Amino acid sequence: MKQSIGIIFGGASSEYEVSLMSSTSVLNNIDTDRYDIYKIGITKKGQMFYYTGDVAKIISDEWLSSDCVPCVISPDRTHHGFILLNGSNEIIRLDAVFPVLHGKNGEDGTIQGLFTLAGIPYVGCNTLSSAACMDKGVTHTILDSAGVSTAKWLGILQHSYKNNSDTFLKEVADKLGFPCFVKPANAGSSVGITKAVDENTLIGAMELAFLHDKKVIVEEMLYGIEIECAVLGNEEPIASVLGEIEPCNDFYDYDAKYLANKTKTYIPARIDDRYTDEIRTTAIKAYKAMACEGLTRVDFFLTKDNRVMLNELNTIPGFTSISMYPQLFINSGVSYKELITRLIDLAIERN
């Protein structure tokens, strides 16, 4: 008997378009001999719909049509699924959901809390670890405590910055120097990130970052090779082979990741085996420290003086055709289809 799986795409997030790309890849590769698939789309305004139309219309953002029925996830654990809001109030039971959502309201623990309340197994990290990994300040704090090396950093809330901007800007210049990176604390896919080269660009970078979040993190610039490691599992996670990023832009920003199509990647990464082992071991250590489950992509810098420095953890990494997470496991001997199946199995296993 087939399992009923909900694939959730879109989302009220600045990474809505990335989700459309990722979910299209998942839907085109999931094992339909094993699963009955239910496509659930969330608009940029946060409206939820059960979508029965062509998968091809998702990536082109033409899915919101007559093929849609308004729906909600049932918070009643006995229903274990979603309710159609078309007058019938039909309940469609789900064995698990795969939230192919990125950024706010998808990767930050919010929708994970809804699934937990509803009693629906879901792919990926739980509410706590999703929220902790999404907030770069919290991530730094936990990893610092766990003894995992990261870039030097400073964080500030928007209210505090308005009242103490001169003091904060001076602290950045004194403690981190230039260039440095300014990041919204809660955003992914490099949205809202700026490389600040002096105080003037730092001021503009802070303003941009605050458009995306009320908390901003500033990090020292690390010079070196960008390395990514995919981690899979619950209590006994495994690490993939490593991938190396050679950005086409000044840094690996949103355009370089999804639009320019000129960024070079190398799998396996072109680094010495001793650093490969250290990075893979550190990825597992960080995964456990952050209480991750299911999957996470862990990003590093191997600096010019050969220090392994963790950059960030992505609990719902991109699943597009060029995304590193699936590619890393494909190069580790796990096909795209099998990877999706393993993720669903892990979701059901922990529930």
Protein Blocks (a to p, Z undefined) as FASTA:
>chain_A
ZZdddddehjjdfklmmmmmmmmmmmmmmcfklpccddddddfkopacddfbdfklmmno
pmbcfkbccddddfbfklopadddehnopacddfbdcddbehehklnommmmmmmmnopa
cedjdfklmmmmmmmmlmmmmmmmnopacdddddddfklmmmmmmmmmmmmmmmnopadd
dddfbdghhioiacdfbfklmmmmmmmmmmmocbdcdddddeddddddddedjklccddd
ddddddfbfbdcfklmmmnopaccdddddddfklmmmmmmmmmmmmmmnopghiacdddd
ddfkopacdfbdcfbdcfbfkbmklmmmmmnopafklmmmmmmmmmmmmZZ
